[in-house]
Amino acid sequence: MVIIEITSGGLHFVIDKDGAGRARLIHCSSKPFDKEGYRVENYSPFHNLLELHMLGYDTNDHHASRHTITSPAWELKYVSHEIAKTQQGQLLKIYMAYKVTEVCMHYIFYDNAAIVRSFVEVTNIGEEETTIDYVSSFKFAGLAKDHSQWDKETYLCIPHGGCQGEMQWRRNSLYQMGLTKYH
């Protein structure tokens, strides 16, 4: 079920809740979200809002050192959200919880730019100390889901800088950056 839709600065941002109660980022694009084609089952567990691994928890996906379907991120359940107007645009806060862990995802949208800035707050509400092994500040799966050759048709632009030439943008396909499609 779609629970949040924000359009700001030309960016369309959609979050749903799956059957297990997990919040998932399912759309982040300059293109509008296809409400007619939406089905909750069309999105995988990889669309959860963040990756969070804490010592003493297992991972639910074993891909060497990759941080996918980490725990307790996998178990976090959507609790609530709030949207506030800011001077620059909007602030979205999404609250999630699992056992003694509370998480607040912050997304900042800007009225005049199709960008989103994000960060996460993790709170231990238990009695015992715990250690965070890994936490992501933004996660988006399915960036190129509509492309059969996503590794060659999706580009990453990186600004490079030097003493006399800051912000020299370089555009490379994901394939050129070493991320290739396997199958």
mmCIF file of the C-alpha atoms, coordinates in Angstrom:
data_MODEL
# 
_entry.id   MODEL 
# 
loop_
_atom_site.group_PDB 
_atom_site.id 
_atom_site.type_symbol 
_atom_site.label_atom_id 
_atom_site.label_alt_id 
_atom_site.label_comp_id 
_atom_site.label_asym_id 
_atom_site.label_entity_id 
_atom_site.label_seq_id 
_atom_site.pdbx_PDB_ins_code 
_atom_site.Cartn_x 
_atom_site.Cartn_y 
_atom_site.Cartn_z 
_atom_site.occupancy 
_atom_site.B_iso_or_equiv 
_atom_site.pdbx_formal_charge 
_atom_site.auth_seq_id 
_atom_site.auth_comp_id 
_atom_site.auth_asym_id 
_atom_site.auth_atom_id 
_atom_site.pdbx_PDB_model_num 
ATOM 1   C CA . MET A 1 1   ? 0.000  0.000   0.000   1.00 0.00 ? 1   MET A CA 1 
ATOM 2   C CA . VAL A 1 2   ? 1.393  3.413   -0.977  1.00 0.00 ? 2   VAL A CA 1 
ATOM 3   C CA . ILE A 1 3   ? 1.712  5.527   2.168   1.00 0.00 ? 3   ILE A CA 1 
ATOM 4   C CA . ILE A 1 4   ? 3.769  8.539   1.026   1.00 0.00 ? 4   ILE A CA 1 
ATOM 5   C CA . GLU A 1 5   ? 3.930  10.419  -2.282  1.00 0.00 ? 5   GLU A CA 1 
ATOM 6   C CA . ILE A 1 6   ? 5.977  13.596  -2.554  1.00 0.00 ? 6   ILE A CA 1 
ATOM 7   C CA . THR A 1 7   ? 6.685  15.645  -5.670  1.00 0.00 ? 7   THR A CA 1 
ATOM 8   C CA . SER A 1 8   ? 9.198  18.411  -5.146  1.00 0.00 ? 8   SER A CA 1 
ATOM 9   C CA . GLY A 1 9   ? 11.432 20.279  -7.561  1.00 0.00 ? 9   GLY A CA 1 
ATOM 10  C CA . GLY A 1 10  ? 10.549 17.812  -10.316 1.00 0.00 ? 10  GLY A CA 1 
ATOM 11  C CA . LEU A 1 11  ? 11.405 14.744  -8.227  1.00 0.00 ? 11  LEU A CA 1 
ATOM 12  C CA . HIS A 1 12  ? 8.698  12.105  -7.670  1.00 0.00 ? 12  HIS A CA 1 
ATOM 13  C CA . PHE A 1 13  ? 9.285  10.131  -4.467  1.00 0.00 ? 13  PHE A CA 1 
ATOM 14  C CA . VAL A 1 14  ? 7.036  7.231   -3.388  1.00 0.00 ? 14  VAL A CA 1 
ATOM 15  C CA . ILE A 1 15  ? 7.152  4.964   -0.349  1.00 0.00 ? 15  ILE A CA 1 
ATOM 16  C CA . ASP A 1 16  ? 4.898  1.989   0.239   1.00 0.00 ? 16  ASP A CA 1 
ATOM 17  C CA . LYS A 1 17  ? 4.415  -0.549  3.019   1.00 0.00 ? 17  LYS A CA 1 
ATOM 18  C CA . ASP A 1 18  ? 4.662  -4.250  2.217   1.00 0.00 ? 18  ASP A CA 1 
ATOM 19  C CA . GLY A 1 19  ? 2.573  -7.061  3.704   1.00 0.00 ? 19  GLY A CA 1 
ATOM 20  C CA . ALA A 1 20  ? 5.083  -7.509  6.549   1.00 0.00 ? 20  ALA A CA 1 
ATOM 21  C CA . GLY A 1 21  ? 4.821  -3.829  7.544   1.00 0.00 ? 21  GLY A CA 1 
ATOM 22  C CA . ARG A 1 22  ? 8.187  -2.725  6.116   1.00 0.00 ? 22  ARG A CA 1 
ATOM 23  C CA . ALA A 1 23  ? 8.467  0.729   4.537   1.00 0.00 ? 23  ALA A CA 1 
ATOM 24  C CA . ARG A 1 24  ? 10.050 0.612   1.053   1.00 0.00 ? 24  ARG A CA 1 
ATOM 25  C CA . LEU A 1 25  ? 11.282 3.283   -1.337  1.00 0.00 ? 25  LEU A CA 1 
ATOM 26  C CA . ILE A 1 26  ? 9.724  2.158   -4.621  1.00 0.00 ? 26  ILE A CA 1 
ATOM 27  C CA . HIS A 1 27  ? 10.024 5.256   -6.824  1.00 0.00 ? 27  HIS A CA 1 
ATOM 28  C CA . CYS A 1 28  ? 12.545 8.114   -6.960  1.00 0.00 ? 28  CYS A CA 1 
ATOM 29  C CA . SER A 1 29  ? 12.569 9.679   -10.409 1.00 0.00 ? 29  SER A CA 1 
ATOM 30  C CA . SER A 1 30  ? 11.950 12.721  -12.549 1.00 0.00 ? 30  SER A CA 1 
ATOM 31  C CA . LYS A 1 31  ? 9.214  10.629  -14.179 1.00 0.00 ? 31  LYS A CA 1 
ATOM 32  C CA . PRO A 1 32  ? 5.793  10.439  -12.492 1.00 0.00 ? 32  PRO A CA 1 
ATOM 33  C CA . PHE A 1 33  ? 4.870  7.294   -10.571 1.00 0.00 ? 33  PHE A CA 1 
ATOM 34  C CA . ASP A 1 34  ? 2.571  4.858   -12.405 1.00 0.00 ? 34  ASP A CA 1 
ATOM 35  C CA . LYS A 1 35  ? -0.267 4.527   -9.877  1.00 0.00 ? 35  LYS A CA 1 
ATOM 36  C CA . GLU A 1 36  ? -2.319 2.364   -12.229 1.00 0.00 ? 36  GLU A CA 1 
ATOM 37  C CA . GLY A 1 37  ? 0.481  -0.197  -12.602 1.00 0.00 ? 37  GLY A CA 1 
ATOM 38  C CA . TYR A 1 38  ? 1.320  -0.350  -8.875  1.00 0.00 ? 38  TYR A CA 1 
ATOM 39  C CA . ARG A 1 39  ? 1.099  -3.730  -7.160  1.00 0.00 ? 39  ARG A CA 1 
ATOM 40  C CA . VAL A 1 40  ? 2.637  -4.221  -3.714  1.00 0.00 ? 40  VAL A CA 1 
ATOM 41  C CA . GLU A 1 41  ? 4.008  -7.634  -4.764  1.00 0.00 ? 41  GLU A CA 1 
ATOM 42  C CA . ASN A 1 42  ? 5.972  -6.138  -7.695  1.00 0.00 ? 42  ASN A CA 1 
ATOM 43  C CA . TYR A 1 43  ? 8.646  -4.826  -5.346  1.00 0.00 ? 43  TYR A CA 1 
ATOM 44  C CA . SER A 1 44  ? 11.190 -6.999  -3.590  1.00 0.00 ? 44  SER A CA 1 
ATOM 45  C CA . PRO A 1 45  ? 12.588 -6.838  -0.065  1.00 0.00 ? 45  PRO A CA 1 
ATOM 46  C CA . PHE A 1 46  ? 15.598 -5.047  -1.588  1.00 0.00 ? 46  PHE A CA 1 
ATOM 47  C CA . HIS A 1 47  ? 13.514 -1.838  -1.647  1.00 0.00 ? 47  HIS A CA 1 
ATOM 48  C CA . ASN A 1 48  ? 13.666 -1.297  2.130   1.00 0.00 ? 48  ASN A CA 1 
ATOM 49  C CA . LEU A 1 49  ? 14.642 2.234   3.184   1.00 0.00 ? 49  LEU A CA 1 
ATOM 50  C CA . LEU A 1 50  ? 18.047 1.531   4.646   1.00 0.00 ? 50  LEU A CA 1 
ATOM 51  C CA . GLU A 1 51  ? 20.589 -1.070  5.539   1.00 0.00 ? 51  GLU A CA 1 
ATOM 52  C CA . LEU A 1 52  ? 21.457 -1.410  9.208   1.00 0.00 ? 52  LEU A CA 1 
ATOM 53  C CA . HIS A 1 53  ? 23.598 -4.176  10.630  1.00 0.00 ? 53  HIS A CA 1 
ATOM 54  C CA . MET A 1 54  ? 24.276 -4.508  14.331  1.00 0.00 ? 54  MET A CA 1 
ATOM 55  C CA . LEU A 1 55  ? 26.603 -6.935  16.071  1.00 0.00 ? 55  LEU A CA 1 
ATOM 56  C CA . GLY A 1 56  ? 24.759 -10.015 17.236  1.00 0.00 ? 56  GLY A CA 1 
ATOM 57  C CA . TYR A 1 57  ? 22.375 -9.980  14.261  1.00 0.00 ? 57  TYR A CA 1 
ATOM 58  C CA . ASP A 1 58  ? 22.642 -12.098 11.148  1.00 0.00 ? 58  ASP A CA 1 
ATOM 59  C CA . THR A 1 59  ? 22.224 -10.962 7.555   1.00 0.00 ? 59  THR A CA 1 
ATOM 60  C CA . ASN A 1 60  ? 19.390 -12.360 5.465   1.00 0.00 ? 60  ASN A CA 1 
ATOM 61  C CA . ASP A 1 61  ? 21.368 -12.274 2.236   1.00 0.00 ? 61  ASP A CA 1 
ATOM 62  C CA . HIS A 1 62  ? 24.868 -13.643 1.878   1.00 0.00 ? 62  HIS A CA 1 
ATOM 63  C CA . HIS A 1 63  ? 26.870 -11.824 -0.783  1.00 0.00 ? 63  HIS A CA 1 
ATOM 64  C CA . ALA A 1 64  ? 30.339 -11.516 0.728   1.00 0.00 ? 64  ALA A CA 1 
ATOM 65  C CA . SER A 1 65  ? 30.877 -7.990  2.054   1.00 0.00 ? 65  SER A CA 1 
ATOM 66  C CA . ARG A 1 66  ? 27.771 -6.466  0.426   1.00 0.00 ? 66  ARG A CA 1 
ATOM 67  C CA . HIS A 1 67  ? 25.304 -4.862  2.777   1.00 0.00 ? 67  HIS A CA 1 
ATOM 68  C CA . THR A 1 68  ? 21.971 -6.165  1.485   1.00 0.00 ? 68  THR A CA 1 
ATOM 69  C CA . ILE A 1 69  ? 18.978 -7.276  3.526   1.00 0.00 ? 69  ILE A CA 1 
ATOM 70  C CA . THR A 1 70  ? 20.898 -6.589  6.731   1.00 0.00 ? 70  THR A CA 1 
ATOM 71  C CA . SER A 1 71  ? 19.524 -7.110  10.194  1.00 0.00 ? 71  SER A CA 1 
ATOM 72  C CA . PRO A 1 72  ? 17.865 -5.479  12.066  1.00 0.00 ? 72  PRO A CA 1 
ATOM 73  C CA . ALA A 1 73  ? 17.022 -3.304  9.015   1.00 0.00 ? 73  ALA A CA 1 
ATOM 74  C CA . TRP A 1 74  ? 15.141 -6.226  7.502   1.00 0.00 ? 74  TRP A CA 1 
ATOM 75  C CA . GLU A 1 75  ? 12.934 -6.493  10.593  1.00 0.00 ? 75  GLU A CA 1 
ATOM 76  C CA . LEU A 1 76  ? 12.185 -2.760  10.989  1.00 0.00 ? 76  LEU A CA 1 
ATOM 77  C CA . LYS A 1 77  ? 8.453  -2.046  10.806  1.00 0.00 ? 77  LYS A CA 1 
ATOM 78  C CA . TYR A 1 78  ? 6.901  1.212   9.731   1.00 0.00 ? 78  TYR A CA 1 
ATOM 79  C CA . VAL A 1 79  ? 5.457  3.120   12.725  1.00 0.00 ? 79  VAL A CA 1 
ATOM 80  C CA . SER A 1 80  ? 4.541  6.566   11.394  1.00 0.00 ? 80  SER A CA 1 
ATOM 81  C CA . HIS A 1 81  ? 5.725  9.516   9.354   1.00 0.00 ? 81  HIS A CA 1 
ATOM 82  C CA . GLU A 1 82  ? 5.493  13.285  9.315   1.00 0.00 ? 82  GLU A CA 1 
ATOM 83  C CA . ILE A 1 83  ? 5.994  15.879  6.602   1.00 0.00 ? 83  ILE A CA 1 
ATOM 84  C CA . ALA A 1 84  ? 6.952  19.450  7.444   1.00 0.00 ? 84  ALA A CA 1 
ATOM 85  C CA . LYS A 1 85  ? 7.385  22.504  5.237   1.00 0.00 ? 85  LYS A CA 1 
ATOM 86  C CA . THR A 1 86  ? 10.858 24.075  5.374   1.00 0.00 ? 86  THR A CA 1 
ATOM 87  C CA . GLN A 1 87  ? 12.300 27.269  3.890   1.00 0.00 ? 87  GLN A CA 1 
ATOM 88  C CA . GLN A 1 88  ? 13.858 25.256  1.046   1.00 0.00 ? 88  GLN A CA 1 
ATOM 89  C CA . GLY A 1 89  ? 11.118 22.663  0.507   1.00 0.00 ? 89  GLY A CA 1 
ATOM 90  C CA . GLN A 1 90  ? 9.904  19.743  2.627   1.00 0.00 ? 90  GLN A CA 1 
ATOM 91  C CA . LEU A 1 91  ? 11.234 17.460  5.344   1.00 0.00 ? 91  LEU A CA 1 
ATOM 92  C CA . LEU A 1 92  ? 9.941  13.896  5.549   1.00 0.00 ? 92  LEU A CA 1 
ATOM 93  C CA . LYS A 1 93  ? 10.602 11.817  8.663   1.00 0.00 ? 93  LYS A CA 1 
ATOM 94  C CA . ILE A 1 94  ? 9.775  8.117   8.691   1.00 0.00 ? 94  ILE A CA 1 
ATOM 95  C CA . TYR A 1 95  ? 9.762  6.291   12.012  1.00 0.00 ? 95  TYR A CA 1 
ATOM 96  C CA . MET A 1 96  ? 10.440 2.550   12.211  1.00 0.00 ? 96  MET A CA 1 
ATOM 97  C CA . ALA A 1 97  ? 11.124 0.137   15.046  1.00 0.00 ? 97  ALA A CA 1 
ATOM 98  C CA . TYR A 1 98  ? 12.213 -3.409  15.858  1.00 0.00 ? 98  TYR A CA 1 
ATOM 99  C CA . LYS A 1 99  ? 12.668 -4.720  19.398  1.00 0.00 ? 99  LYS A CA 1 
ATOM 100 C CA . VAL A 1 100 ? 15.006 -2.230  21.138  1.00 0.00 ? 100 VAL A CA 1 
ATOM 101 C CA . THR A 1 101 ? 15.962 -0.326  17.989  1.00 0.00 ? 101 THR A CA 1 
ATOM 102 C CA . GLU A 1 102 ? 14.179 2.795   16.748  1.00 0.00 ? 102 GLU A CA 1 
ATOM 103 C CA . VAL A 1 103 ? 15.084 4.412   13.443  1.00 0.00 ? 103 VAL A CA 1 
ATOM 104 C CA . CYS A 1 104 ? 14.129 7.775   11.966  1.00 0.00 ? 104 CYS A CA 1 
ATOM 105 C CA . MET A 1 105 ? 14.869 8.273   8.255   1.00 0.00 ? 105 MET A CA 1 
ATOM 106 C CA . HIS A 1 106 ? 15.104 11.929  7.252   1.00 0.00 ? 106 HIS A CA 1 
ATOM 107 C CA . TYR A 1 107 ? 14.530 12.999  3.644   1.00 0.00 ? 107 TYR A CA 1 
ATOM 108 C CA . ILE A 1 108 ? 14.971 16.659  2.707   1.00 0.00 ? 108 ILE A CA 1 
ATOM 109 C CA . PHE A 1 109 ? 13.437 17.867  -0.554  1.00 0.00 ? 109 PHE A CA 1 
ATOM 110 C CA . TYR A 1 110 ? 14.157 21.153  -2.292  1.00 0.00 ? 110 TYR A CA 1 
ATOM 111 C CA . ASP A 1 111 ? 11.538 23.182  -4.180  1.00 0.00 ? 111 ASP A CA 1 
ATOM 112 C CA . ASN A 1 112 ? 13.928 24.313  -6.921  1.00 0.00 ? 112 ASN A CA 1 
ATOM 113 C CA . ALA A 1 113 ? 15.936 21.141  -7.551  1.00 0.00 ? 113 ALA A CA 1 
ATOM 114 C CA . ALA A 1 114 ? 15.125 17.495  -8.304  1.00 0.00 ? 114 ALA A CA 1 
ATOM 115 C CA . ILE A 1 115 ? 17.267 16.183  -5.470  1.00 0.00 ? 115 ILE A CA 1 
ATOM 116 C CA . VAL A 1 116 ? 16.792 14.588  -2.090  1.00 0.00 ? 116 VAL A CA 1 
ATOM 117 C CA . ARG A 1 117 ? 19.189 14.682  0.837   1.00 0.00 ? 117 ARG A CA 1 
ATOM 118 C CA . SER A 1 118 ? 18.929 11.993  3.494   1.00 0.00 ? 118 SER A CA 1 
ATOM 119 C CA . PHE A 1 119 ? 20.321 10.835  6.786   1.00 0.00 ? 119 PHE A CA 1 
ATOM 120 C CA . VAL A 1 120 ? 19.294 8.379   9.480   1.00 0.00 ? 120 VAL A CA 1 
ATOM 121 C CA . GLU A 1 121 ? 19.082 8.413   13.263  1.00 0.00 ? 121 GLU A CA 1 
ATOM 122 C CA . VAL A 1 122 ? 19.337 5.091   15.103  1.00 0.00 ? 122 VAL A CA 1 
ATOM 123 C CA . THR A 1 123 ? 18.324 4.915   18.771  1.00 0.00 ? 123 THR A CA 1 
ATOM 124 C CA . ASN A 1 124 ? 18.910 2.058   21.175  1.00 0.00 ? 124 ASN A CA 1 
ATOM 125 C CA . ILE A 1 125 ? 15.962 2.066   23.586  1.00 0.00 ? 125 ILE A CA 1 
ATOM 126 C CA . GLY A 1 126 ? 17.129 -1.080  25.395  1.00 0.00 ? 126 GLY A CA 1 
ATOM 127 C CA . GLU A 1 127 ? 19.061 -1.497  28.610  1.00 0.00 ? 127 GLU A CA 1 
ATOM 128 C CA . GLU A 1 128 ? 22.152 -3.128  27.068  1.00 0.00 ? 128 GLU A CA 1 
ATOM 129 C CA . GLU A 1 129 ? 24.757 -1.438  24.907  1.00 0.00 ? 129 GLU A CA 1 
ATOM 130 C CA . THR A 1 130 ? 24.848 -2.442  21.265  1.00 0.00 ? 130 THR A CA 1 
ATOM 131 C CA . THR A 1 131 ? 27.233 -1.837  18.389  1.00 0.00 ? 131 THR A CA 1 
ATOM 132 C CA . ILE A 1 132 ? 26.294 -0.642  14.939  1.00 0.00 ? 132 ILE A CA 1 
ATOM 133 C CA . ASP A 1 133 ? 28.428 -2.429  12.361  1.00 0.00 ? 133 ASP A CA 1 
ATOM 134 C CA . TYR A 1 134 ? 26.969 -0.662  9.316   1.00 0.00 ? 134 TYR A CA 1 
ATOM 135 C CA . VAL A 1 135 ? 24.257 1.883   8.530   1.00 0.00 ? 135 VAL A CA 1 
ATOM 136 C CA . SER A 1 136 ? 23.390 3.482   5.198   1.00 0.00 ? 136 SER A CA 1 
ATOM 137 C CA . SER A 1 137 ? 22.149 7.037   4.854   1.00 0.00 ? 137 SER A CA 1 
ATOM 138 C CA . PHE A 1 138 ? 20.261 6.384   1.594   1.00 0.00 ? 138 PHE A CA 1 
ATOM 139 C CA . LYS A 1 139 ? 19.215 3.281   -0.266  1.00 0.00 ? 139 LYS A CA 1 
ATOM 140 C CA . PHE A 1 140 ? 17.383 2.906   -3.555  1.00 0.00 ? 140 PHE A CA 1 
ATOM 141 C CA . ALA A 1 141 ? 16.978 -0.405  -5.361  1.00 0.00 ? 141 ALA A CA 1 
ATOM 142 C CA . GLY A 1 142 ? 15.681 -0.738  -8.886  1.00 0.00 ? 142 GLY A CA 1 
ATOM 143 C CA . LEU A 1 143 ? 17.283 2.390   -10.287 1.00 0.00 ? 143 LEU A CA 1 
ATOM 144 C CA . ALA A 1 144 ? 17.351 0.975   -13.806 1.00 0.00 ? 144 ALA A CA 1 
ATOM 145 C CA . LYS A 1 145 ? 14.585 -1.628  -13.551 1.00 0.00 ? 145 LYS A CA 1 
ATOM 146 C CA . ASP A 1 146 ? 13.037 -0.587  -16.866 1.00 0.00 ? 146 ASP A CA 1 
ATOM 147 C CA . HIS A 1 147 ? 16.233 -1.161  -18.857 1.00 0.00 ? 147 HIS A CA 1 
ATOM 148 C CA . SER A 1 148 ? 17.369 -4.560  -20.113 1.00 0.00 ? 148 SER A CA 1 
ATOM 149 C CA . GLN A 1 149 ? 20.913 -3.218  -20.535 1.00 0.00 ? 149 GLN A CA 1 
ATOM 150 C CA . TRP A 1 150 ? 20.915 -1.205  -17.303 1.00 0.00 ? 150 TRP A CA 1 
ATOM 151 C CA . ASP A 1 151 ? 24.668 -1.549  -16.836 1.00 0.00 ? 151 ASP A CA 1 
ATOM 152 C CA . LYS A 1 152 ? 25.330 0.176   -20.185 1.00 0.00 ? 152 LYS A CA 1 
ATOM 153 C CA . GLU A 1 153 ? 22.310 2.541   -20.179 1.00 0.00 ? 153 GLU A CA 1 
ATOM 154 C CA . THR A 1 154 ? 22.671 3.958   -16.662 1.00 0.00 ? 154 THR A CA 1 
ATOM 155 C CA . TYR A 1 155 ? 25.273 6.627   -15.993 1.00 0.00 ? 155 TYR A CA 1 
ATOM 156 C CA . LEU A 1 156 ? 27.064 7.835   -12.916 1.00 0.00 ? 156 LEU A CA 1 
ATOM 157 C CA . CYS A 1 157 ? 28.281 11.432  -12.924 1.00 0.00 ? 157 CYS A CA 1 
ATOM 158 C CA . ILE A 1 158 ? 31.091 12.205  -10.502 1.00 0.00 ? 158 ILE A CA 1 
ATOM 159 C CA . PRO A 1 159 ? 32.569 15.665  -9.880  1.00 0.00 ? 159 PRO A CA 1 
ATOM 160 C CA . HIS A 1 160 ? 36.350 15.758  -9.782  1.00 0.00 ? 160 HIS A CA 1 
ATOM 161 C CA . GLY A 1 161 ? 38.366 18.662  -8.474  1.00 0.00 ? 161 GLY A CA 1 
ATOM 162 C CA . GLY A 1 162 ? 41.819 20.092  -8.467  1.00 0.00 ? 162 GLY A CA 1 
ATOM 163 C CA . CYS A 1 163 ? 43.546 23.301  -7.471  1.00 0.00 ? 163 CYS A CA 1 
ATOM 164 C CA . GLN A 1 164 ? 42.541 25.081  -10.672 1.00 0.00 ? 164 GLN A CA 1 
ATOM 165 C CA . GLY A 1 165 ? 39.439 23.186  -11.761 1.00 0.00 ? 165 GLY A CA 1 
ATOM 166 C CA . GLU A 1 166 ? 36.855 22.182  -9.225  1.00 0.00 ? 166 GLU A CA 1 
ATOM 167 C CA . MET A 1 167 ? 33.680 20.404  -10.243 1.00 0.00 ? 167 MET A CA 1 
ATOM 168 C CA . GLN A 1 168 ? 34.916 18.783  -13.438 1.00 0.00 ? 168 GLN A CA 1 
ATOM 169 C CA . TRP A 1 169 ? 32.086 16.331  -14.063 1.00 0.00 ? 169 TRP A CA 1 
ATOM 170 C CA . ARG A 1 170 ? 32.861 12.941  -15.577 1.00 0.00 ? 170 ARG A CA 1 
ATOM 171 C CA . ARG A 1 171 ? 30.061 10.736  -16.951 1.00 0.00 ? 171 ARG A CA 1 
ATOM 172 C CA . ASN A 1 172 ? 30.555 6.971   -17.144 1.00 0.00 ? 172 ASN A CA 1 
ATOM 173 C CA . SER A 1 173 ? 28.179 4.080   -17.601 1.00 0.00 ? 173 SER A CA 1 
ATOM 174 C CA . LEU A 1 174 ? 27.913 1.663   -14.692 1.00 0.00 ? 174 LEU A CA 1 
ATOM 175 C CA . TYR A 1 175 ? 29.564 -0.869  -16.991 1.00 0.00 ? 175 TYR A CA 1 
ATOM 176 C CA . GLN A 1 176 ? 32.558 1.468   -17.413 1.00 0.00 ? 176 GLN A CA 1 
ATOM 177 C CA . MET A 1 177 ? 32.720 1.804   -13.609 1.00 0.00 ? 177 MET A CA 1 
ATOM 178 C CA . GLY A 1 178 ? 32.926 -2.002  -13.212 1.00 0.00 ? 178 GLY A CA 1 
ATOM 179 C CA . LEU A 1 179 ? 29.304 -2.760  -12.288 1.00 0.00 ? 179 LEU A CA 1 
ATOM 180 C CA . THR A 1 180 ? 28.174 -5.296  -14.839 1.00 0.00 ? 180 THR A CA 1 
ATOM 181 C CA . LYS A 1 181 ? 25.060 -7.331  -15.451 1.00 0.00 ? 181 LYS A CA 1 
ATOM 182 C CA . TYR A 1 182 ? 25.369 -11.065 -14.832 1.00 0.00 ? 182 TYR A CA 1 
ATOM 183 C CA . HIS A 1 183 ? 23.124 -13.812 -16.274 1.00 0.00 ? 183 HIS A CA 1 
# 
